[in-house]
Amino acid sequence: MDYRDFFNQATGRDAPYPYQDRLGNEPWPDFLEIPTGLGKTAAVTLAWLYKRIVLNDPETPRRLIYCLPMRVLVEQTVAEIRKWLEQLGGDAADIPVHLLMGGEDALEPWMLHPERNAIWIGTQDMLLSRALMRGYGMSRYQWPVHFALLHNEALWVFDEVQLMGAGLRTSAQLEAFRRQLQVPGSARTLWLSATLNKTWLKTVDFAGYLDSATTLNISDEDRRLAGTRLNALKTLQIGSARLDAESKKANAKTYLETLAQEIVAAHRAGTNTLAILNSVERAQDLTRLLQKRKLPAELLLVHARFRAAERKALNHAIQQAAPAAGRIIVATQAIEAGVDISSQTLFTELAPWSSLVQRFGRCNRYGEYAEAAIYWLDIADEASAPPYSYSEMEQARDTLRQRQTASLSRLPPVTSEQPLSHVLRRKDFLDLFNTDPDLTGFDIDVSLYIRDEGTPQLFVFWRDFDGDKPEEAQPDRAELCPASITQIKNHLKDKNKKAFVWDSLAGMWKPVSQNAVYPGQTLLLRAQDGGYNKTLGFVAADKQAVEVLRHKTANDQIYQKDPDSIKTIPILLEDHLSHVKKAAESLLSALGHLPDGIAEAIVVAALWHDVGKVHEVFQTTLKLNKDWPEGDPRRLQYWAKSPSRARHGRPYFRHELASMLAWLEHGEKTPMHDLIAYLIVAHHGKVRISLRAMPDEKAPNGKRYARGVHEGDELPALTFDGNTLPATRLRLDVMELGESEAMGPSWTNRTQRLLAEHGPFRLAWYETLVRIADWRASNQEQQ
């Protein structure tokens, strides 16, 4: 199919812009610099689809990773892409579109079938935290899987890069690391913006690649075809409201009252009026003032601190035509990215020039009005500048004072420098491969590499319970609400309010103090403590009880539980091992592109991954089944899966560690011996780089011990798939530093050598393939 026909079928437009046509037919650029409103999302998504399913382009990775800087209304992007896929039909209609939002992940097609095309959409918080193997709002045991899938066969698309802050430099460093440390399949990055400055990506490791980087811009023909949009009239003038040292007193009461009056006076019936403020708190306070006026116009507040249900309703509302009395939308900078909305009247607080250009694109966006007005609101108080730098705002003010129009074709280019931020170095990145928390129970804080220091965030959800020992399941995605560290600390200033964080080792919610919260956490709050308003979003001072959303009741994110072994249909261990081996062979056949010896190592690891389940602790647990009475012959067999939901009698017991120790003892001593051992032990994500006992694990009479396995434990003999594991007495010499005479190098030494030899991207990919083979086989067994 010709690309023009393909584009027309997906969008209903007669023809793409010339730049969109070039993107679909020519090699991928590194940068796409296109004015706002000219269809960058359609350009990239449909070019990727065309190259994957029509051209079978080997330079186009099979996963499209679409990264937006703000969480608010990313569902709009999902809805648009799903509509295009449906209209294309055929192979396109089967491509899954997954929105990464935090919460417990089911085994979606994009996880079970890495050989298929897939689209991931999320914010930089969700995607970059996973790309750093510290995924926000998700099970830590899934971190390596998401890391592997995001760095292999992935086309990263960073949209509206001017809003990314520290995340922009991290995106450059990650692209450099993928080129330097090698990925198993193709991977590349495409940065998008209407206000692009390539020097923003001049980082220590990516600087050497910038000179050869290519940029796709619009042509004269694009400008001619988009003339109505690019030349749309937008008068530019300063507003009456001014935020300075005097007007900011009492939560900027004077400033916001003046602004509210000005908005009401300027609003036109039947149109959208948009007011963009730089802070959530000011946007909420302005909305309250407008609510008190009981205006006939519809009033909406848009920012990133809403739950999914309210966000979905907002997304639907702003896509509708304005009612007869018109609509007033108060928003934060979150509306700059990924929101296709147009207003006749726009108010915007002073911001860096790159952000202002994006905001201007939300006024008379399609050239549908003969005239439109933009009022910029001066901020003359440096303390009120965050999240932006005041020097950038001063430069923008100078530019604004020289202009009377904001037509896109007449705006000057962006020349400002990005503010200084933390830069992810290679050593720091490699250190993140170890997913064990430190001895105090904390993880490395990656928030400084994802967003600027002033805006770290975490996630909260509400449940109805009393007391300090809640027995609540993990949150569903729809329950999660983003909140800043500052907001949570304000909420917890009231000593009567409680917050709880999940301890995956102990398998319980534990209280967390005001000063012990950090970015990326997911906190459980009591519904009766308030903190959320459906119209305003997260509000620390709101005392109204929060409506609890529907949620699951089971809780499987516990170190000591084996949810993957709890199945309705019991499966014999020797059968399961054979099934996983076959699933690995099938998966590898579909994927290809693995170095010599690696595919064989993955298959061997898949075959051996669960031999440790013959351990008495594990078998006792699986046989605690009321339907299997004493004397039942099933109690004499070895099982991999059973309906038993009991916990292991020995705390922290990990069968995969027993499997790995059995392999070290009896596995074939080839060059892949240590890699196979690692793939075996890492197949649940609970034992990987380090091997140590848990903090409160009890010592068994002076023997070595770790993760519920004690030195001297015996595994009975097992025959599986033509192999025989002899009766084995387990040894834990590999826990010790240095090299032992019995077992050779320590586990730390072995895993560090593997990381140096294979690199983080390939090593994570290999362990992910073993895990996926296990999942696929388990699903097929139950079906």
N, C-alpha and C positions, 0 to 999 in steps of 0.2 A: 504494500500500500504506500502511495506517495505520502510524504509527511503532511502536506497541506490537507489532504483528505482525512488523514488520521487526526489531525488537530481539529478539523471541522466536525468530525464525528464525535469527538470528546466534548467539545465546548459549544457547538452550535454556531460558532463564528464562521464566516465565509472563508477567511484566510488568517493565518497568524501574521503578526508583525514580521518584517524581514529579519530582525534580530532573533526572533523565536524560531524562524525557519532555519537560520544558520546554526543555532544551538542544537537543533534536532538532526542536522545533517553533517556537521563538522566535528572535529575532535573537541573534547571538553577543554574549555579554558580553565584558568585558576580563579579568575575574578569576573564577576558580572556586575557592571555598573550601569544601572538602568533607572530612569526617573520613576518616582512613585506613581502607582496607578496604571502602569503599562504591562501588568501581568507577569511579574517575575515568577510567582509560584506556578502558574500554568506552564510557563516557558521551561522551567527546570523539570517539573514532574513529567510533563508529556514528552520532553526530549529523552528523559531516562526510560520511560515506558517504550517509546519507539525504538530506541537503540537495543533494549533488552528483548522485546518480543517480536519485533519485525526484522531489525538488522542483525540480531544476535552478535552485537559488537563485543569483542573480547575485552576491550578497554573500559567497558561500563560495568561496574560491580553489580552483583545481584541484589544487594540491599541498599535502599535509598534511606538515608538518615537525615531527616529534615528537622533542623534545630532552630527554634525561635527563642529570642532573649527573654520573653515574658510568658508566664503561664496563662494569663487571662485570654480566653477566647481562642485558644489553639484548636478547640473543637471546630471552629469555622474552617480551618485548613483541612481537618480530617473530613468534614462534610463535603467540601468542594472536591477533594481528591476521590472520595468514594463515588461521587456523582459522575466524575469523568470515567472512572473504571466501569461503572454500570453502563454508561452510554457507549463505551467502546465494546463491551461484551467480550465473548470468546475467552482467550487466555487472560486478558486483563481483568475480567470480572472475578477471577479466582485469586487474584493477588491480595493477601491480607494487609490491612492498614491497621497498625497497632499504635495506640496513643499511650505513651509512657507517662504515668501520673503518680507512681508510688503505690504502696499497698501490696498485698500478697498477689503474686503472679500465678495464674493457672498455666498449664502446659499448652500454650497457644501454638498454632501452626508454625509461626515464625521461630519457635524454639525447637519443636519436634522435627521440622523439615528445613534445615539450613541450606539445603541444596536448591530450594525454591526461591523465586523472587518475592520480596517483601518490602513494605514501607513502614518505617518507624517515624513517629512524629512526637516531639517533646520539647520541653524548655532546656536551656543550657544547664539548669540545676539538675534536672533528671538525667540528661544525656552525658554531660561532662563528668558528673559524679560517677556514673557507671563506667565511663571511659577511663577513669582513674581507679577503678576497682574499689570504690567506696560508695556504691549506689544509694542515694537518698531514698528513704521511705520504702525500702524493700528488704527482704531476707538477706542477711549477710552471706548465707550459704549459696546464694545465686549470683553473687558478685562476679566470680570468674567466668560464668557462662555469658552474662551480658557483656563483660569486657571482651571476650573472644569474638562474639558476634558483631560487636561494634567496630572492631579493628580489622576484621577480615572480610573481604568481598563487600566493602562498604563505601558508598559515595556519600560523604558528609557534605551537607548543604547548610551553611550558616547564614541565616537571613537577618537583615537589618543589623549589620555588624557594629554600627555606631553605638548601639545600646548594650553591647556585651561586656564592657568594662574589662576586668581581669580575665574573663573567659576568652576574650579574643586572642590574647597572647598565648593562653593555654592551647587554643585550637591550632595555632601556628606551631607550637612546640610538639604537639602530638603528631601533626603531619610530618614534621622533621624526624621524629622518633620512628614513625612507620617506615620512612625511607631508609633510615640508618640501620635499624634493628631488624628489618625485613618482616613482612607479613606473609602468611601462607598463600593468600590469593591477592587479587588486585584490590587496591584501596586508594582513594584520592579525596581531595577537599575542594569545594567550590564556595567562595565567599561572595555574598550578595549585598548590595546596598545601592541606594540612590545617591549616597554621599560617601563614597569610598576614598580612603587615603591609604595606599599600599604601605606606606612607611609605618602604619600602625602595627604591621605584622613583622617588623624587623627585629626579631628576637635572636638570642644568642645562637640557637641551632637552626633556625629557619632563614636567617639573613642570607646565607649563601645560595639559597634557592630563589630568592626574589628577582634577581636579574633576568632569569630565564622564564619567569612566570608570565602567563598571557592574560589579557583582559579583553572581554567582549563588551563593546559599547553600542549605543544606537547609531544608526546611519542617518543621512539626510532624508532618505525615504521614510524611515521610521518617524522622524520629526514631522514630515509632511502628513503622514497618515494619522499621527497623534496630535495634530495641531490644535484641535478643539480642547484637548486636555492640557497640553503644555502651555497654551496661551490663555487659558481661562482667567477672566478678570477677578482679582482678589485685592481690594484696597487694603493697605497696611497702615495702621495708626496706633499710637500708644493709648492704653486704656486709662481710666481715671483711678482705678485701684492701684495702690503702690505699697509693696511690702518693705517696710524699713524698720528701724529700731523702735519707732514710736507705734506704728500700726500693728506690729507683731505682738504687742503686749496682750495678756489675757487670751492666749491661744489665737492670736491674730484676729481678734474680734472686729476691730475697726476695719481692717483690710477686707475681711470676708463680707462684712455687711455692705461695704461700698461696692464690692464685686457683685454681690447678689442683686443689688439695685440696678447695676449696669447691665447685667445679664437679662433681667426682666424687661428693661427698657429696650434692649436691642433685639429681643426675640421676635420672630415673625411667625404668625400662624401658618400651619401646614408645612413647616420646614424643621430641620434639625438645627439646634444651637448646641455647640460643643465647647465645653470649658475644660482645659487640660491643666492640671496642677501637678507640682513636682513631688508632693508627699501624700501618702494615703490619709494621714490624719487631717490635713487641710481639706482634702476632697470630701472626707466624711463630714467635717464641720460645715462646709459650704452646702452640702446636701441637706443637712439638718435645717439650716437657715431657709433654704428654698422650700422645704417641706412645710415649715411654719406659715409660709405665705399662701398655702392651699391654692396653687396656680391651676388653671384649667389645662395647661400643657402637661403631657406625660413627663415624669421625672425619673431618670435612671442614673445609677452610680456604677461605674466600671473601674475595677482595679483587680489586683491579683490575690486578694485575701478573701476569696469566696470558696465555698465547697462546690463540688461538681454540679450538684442539682441546681443551685442558684445561678451558677455560671452558664449552664445550658439554657436556662430561661432568659438570661440577659442576652446571650448570643442570638436567640430567636427573636427577641424584641427589637434589637437594633437593626436587624436585617429587614424589618418590615417598613413599609412606607410610613412616614410621619402621619399621625392622626390629624384631624381638622384643626385642633388647637396647637398642633406642633409638639415637638419633643425637645426637652433639655437634657443633655447627657453630660454629667460631670465625670471626669475620668482622670487617671494618672497617666504617666508616660507609657503605661502598658498598652494603650490603644494605638501607639505609634506603629507597632509591628503586627502584621498578619490580619488586620481588621479592615475590611473593605466597607468604608462608611463615608458619607459625604454630608457636609453641613453648609448652610448659607452664611451662618455667623459663627466665627471661631474666636474664643478667648484662650490665650495661652500664656502661662508664666514664662518669664525669661529663662532660657536654657542654652546649652551649647548650640552653635549654629547647625551642626549636623542633626540634632534632635528637632530644632525648629523647622528645618526643611521637611522632615518627615511629617510634622504636625500640619504644616501648611498644605500638605497633600491630602489632608482630610477635610479641606474646605473647597467647595465647588470642584470636587474631584473629577467629575466627568464633563465639566463645562456646561452643566445643565441650567445654571442661573446666568442671567444677563449681567448681574452684579452680585458680589459677595464681599463680606467685610471680615478682616482679621484684626483683633485688638491684642496687642502684646502688653503684658503686665510686668512692670519693672520690679526687680528685686534689688534693693539698694542696701541690703543687710547681709554681710558676709556669713554670719552665723546661720542664715536661712538658706544658704546655697545648696547644702547636701540634698540629693546624692551627687551633685555636680561640683566641679571646682569653680570658685568665684572668678578666677582669671579668665576662664573660657566664657563665662557669662558676660564679663565686661567686654570681651572681644565681640560677642554676639550683639551686645547693646550698641556698640559703635557701628556695626553693620546695619542694624535696624534703623538707626537714626538717619541713615543716608538713603533710605528707600521708602517709596510710597506704594509699591505694588509687590505682591508675592507670587505673581505668575511664575510657574516653574521654569519657563524658558528664559526668565530674566534674573534668576537667582545666581549669585556668585558661587564658585565651587568651595568645597570644604578644604581648608588648609591647616586646620588646628592639629596639634599633637594630642595623642591619647595621654591621659594622666598616667603617672608612674603606678605600677602595680607589681605584685609578686609574680615572679616568673618561675615556672616549673623547670627545674634542672633535671638532667638525665639520672643522676644518682637518686634524687627524690622520687622520681617516677619508678625506678627499679625497686626501691624500698617498698612501694605500695603493693608489690606483687604478693607480699606476705599478708594474708587477711586475718591473722590472729591478732586480737587486741593485745596491748602491752600488759605487763604484770599488774597494773592498777585497773585494768578493764577498759581502758580508753583506746580509741583508734586515732590514727594520724588525721589531723584536721585538714581537709582539702578545700575548705570553703574559700581560702584566700586565692586559690587558683581558679575559682569558678565565678565569683562575683567580687566587687570591690569591698573593702573592709566595712564600709558603712551599711551594707545591706544583706548580711547573712540571714538565712532563713531556715526554719525547720517546719514540721508538720504537726498538726494537732487534730484530735477527734474527740467526740463527746459520747459518753455512755452514762446510763442511769444506774448508779450504785452508791452505797454508803460505805464508810469505813476506809481503812488504809491498806486493805489487802484485796483489791479487786480481782475477780476471776473472770476476766473478759477475753474474748478472742481477739486476734489481730484485726486491724481495720480493713474494711473494703476500700477500694479506691474512691468510691463516691463519698465516703465519710471524711476524707482528708481535707484539711484547710491549711494553706500555707500561712505562716506568721513569721514576723521578724523576731530576732532575739530580744530586741527592745520591747516589743509588744508583750511577749511572754513574761519578761521580767516585771513589767508593769502589772500584768494580770496577777502574778504571784506575790506582789507586794502585800496584798491582803493575806494575812497568815491563815485565815480560815479556808482559803482556796488551795487545792491540791493538784499536783501534776505527778504522773507516773511514767516511767520509762521501762521498756521491756528488757529483762535480763534473760538472754537466750540460754545461758548456761544453767541458771537456777530454774528456768521455765516459769517465771512469774513476773508480775508488774511490781516494780519497786519505786517508792517515793523519790522524787528528784527535787532538790532545792532550787530556789530562785537563781543562785549563782553557779549551779552545776549543769545548766543547759548549754548545748553547743549546736552549731549548724548541722543539719542532716538528721537530727533525732526525730523520732515520731513519739509524741507525748499523748497520753491518755488523760483527759480532763473530765471532771464531774459535770454532768449536764446542769445540775442545780446551782453550780457556781457561775453560770452565765459565760459571757465572753464572745457571743456571736449574735448578730442580728441579720435576718434574711435580706434586708434592704441595704444595710451598711457593711456587711461582712464582719471580719474579726474586729471586735471592739473590746479592749481590755476591761473597760469600766462598765460594760453592759451587764446588768444584774438579772435580766430576764432568763429563766431556765431555757436551755437550748433544746430544740427538738432533736431527738435521737433518730437517726435514719436506720432503715433496715440493714441488718448485718448478719454474717455467719456466726455460729456459736462455737465451732470446733477450733482448737488452737494447736497447730502442728509445728510452729516455729520454735521448737525446743531442742536443745542439743541432745538431750537424753532420749528423745523419741525417734523412731524410725518410721515416719508416715509412709515412705515408699514401700515398706514391708507389710503394711496393713492393707490387705486386699480381700475382697469378698470371696474370690475363688482361690483356694490354696494352691501353691505351685511348688513342686519338688525342687530342691536345690540343684540337682544335676540337670534337670530340665531347663531351669532358668539360666544357668551358665551357658548351656548350648544355645538357647534362644538369643541371649545377648551377643554371643559371638556372631551368630548369623545376622543379627540386626546391624552390627558393626560392619560386617562385610558388605551388606547391602548399601549402607550409608556411604562407605568409602567408594564403592563402585559408582554411585551417583555423583560424588564430589570430584574425585580424581585429584590431580595436582599436589600430591604429597611426595616428599623426597623418598629415595630408596630406603627401605627398612622401617620407615615410620608407620606405614600402613600395617605391616606385619606386627609391629609393637602394639599398636592400638587393638588389633584383633586378639592378641595374646592377653593383653590387660583386660579386655572385655570378658574373655573366657575365665580368667582367674579372679575377677573383681570381688566375688562374694564367697570365695572358699572359706573365709573366716566365719561364715555363718554356721559352720558345723560346731563352733564353740558352744560349750554347755550353757553359758549365760544366754546366748541368743536362742538356742533351741528350746530352752525352758520357757522363755517368754512367748515364743510362737505357739507352744503347745498348751498355754494357759487358755484353753478354749472349752467352754461348757459343753460343746457338741462333741468333744473328743474325750470320753470318760476313760478312767484307768482301764487298761487292757485293750483299748482300741488300737488296732495294728498301725494306725497312722502315727501313733506316738513313738514308734520304733524307726520311723523314717526321718530323713533330714529335709527340712523345709526352707524355702526362700521367702515365701509369702504365706500369710494366714490371716484369718479374720480377728485374731487376738489384738486387743487394744491396750494390753498391759505394758507397763514400763519395765525396763530391765532391772533385775534384782541387784545388779552391781551398777552404781551411779557412773554416768559418763561413758558406759561401754560403747566402743565403736568397732563394729565387726570389720570395717575396711582396714583398720590397723592390723588386726589379726591376719587378714588376707595378705597384706603387704609383708608381714614378718614371715609368713609361710612361703611367699615367693622368694624372698631374700635367701631363705634356707634351701629351697628345692628348685627354684627356677633356673632355666638354662643360662649359663654365664656367657652371654653374648655382649657385644658393645651396647646393646639396648637394655641391658639388665636393669640398670638404675632408672631409666626412663619408664620401663614397664612397672617397676615398683611404685614410682610416683603416680602414674596413671591409675593404678589400683587403689592407692590410699586416698587419692583426691576425688574419687567419683561421687562423693556427697558434699564436697566443699567444706567439710568439718575438720579434716586433718590434711594439711598440705605441706607448707615449707618448713615449719618447725614441729618439733615433737617434744612435748613436755606435759607433765601432770597438770590437772586443773587445780586452782587455788585451794579448794576445800576437799580435794580428793584424799582419801585416807590411805596411809601406807600399809601394805600387807606384810607385816612382820619383817621389815627391813629389806624386802625384795624391791627391785626396780618396778616401776608401774607408770602407766600413762594411759589416759583416755579409757579407763576401765579395764585395761589389759594388764595382767600381772605376769612378771617373769616366772616361767615354769608352768604356766597354763598349758594344758594339753589339747591339741586338736586331734580328734579321731581320724582314721584313714577315710579317704573319699575318692570314689571313682567317678569321673565326669568327662564326657566327650572323648573317650579313648585315652584319657590321662589318669594317672593315679597320684594322689597326694598321700604320702605315707603318714602314719601317726607322727605328730610333731609336737615337741616341747618348745614353746615360744621363748625367744631370748630378746632382750631389749638393750643389748650392748650399744646399738646405734643411737641411743639417747645421749650417750656420753660424748664429750668433746674429744677431738683427736681421732685416733684409729685403734680399734681393738683387734687383738689377734684372732678372735673367733669370727667377727662379722665385718671387719674392715673399717672403712671410713664412717664417720658419724653421719646421721641423717642430714644435719645442717650442711655438712661438707658436700654430700651428694647433691642436695637440691640446689645449692649455690652453683655447683659445676653445671648442672642441667640448665639453670637460668642463664649462665654465661654462654653455654654452647648453643642453645636453641633460641634464646631471647624471650621476652615476656609474651609477645604476640603469638608465636608459634606454640610455646609450651601451654599457654591457656587454651589455644585452639585444640591441641591434642587431648587435653583432659576433658574439654567440652564434648568432643566427639564420643568419648567413652560414656560420658553421662547421658548424652542423647540416645546412644544405642541402648543403654539400660532402660531409659524412659520408654522408648519405642517398643522394646520387647515386653516390658511390663504392661503397657497398654494393650498390645496384641494378645497377651495371655488372658487378660480380663475380658476381652471381646470374644 
